[in-house]
Amino acid sequence: MADKGYPSRANRAWLRTRGIAATIPERDDQITHRRKRRGRPIDFGDEQRSRYRGRNVVERCFNKLKQWRGIAMRSDKLARNYHAGLCLASTLHWLSSRAIISHAVLPREPSRRAEP
């Protein structure tokens, strides 16, 4: 799976040689160009649609993890610390999605007011 910035022929060919099915959305200008030259149809069918559903799950997971400031800003200097924060955020997200812990237990951003 890749972003819209990587749909080049070279990238798709590289994936094809390794037997990997590409799930890369096309940019709007490429879709318009393909419509003009009568290439492959725009609708890719059920298989591609199910892959995009899986892609959506991954993108939403990244979005949830980036709600954690330390992960979004990559403020940890060491890779092991960043990985530990990522594991912690992932675990808490997984536990809250399973209703094992309540949202009251999850960390909140500190108050912006300075204490006297």
C-alpha angles and dihedrals in degrees: 000000000000142000127262089266094072108053096115121140090242092056092046091048091050090053092046093053089056094046094248119146109230117231099182119140115228124238118249093248091054092050090051091048092049091050090055095050097043099237130148114342118265095236107073097193135241097310093057091042091056090049090053089052088056090047090053091055091052093047091050090050091053089049092052092048092049089060084078105086096214091055096043094049096035089225095162112098098205123062092224091056091048090048091050091051090048091051091048093049091046092049094048091047091050093047093048092048089054091048090237091129128026124242089248089074094053115097119261129205112270119255114269092221116098115236115241 
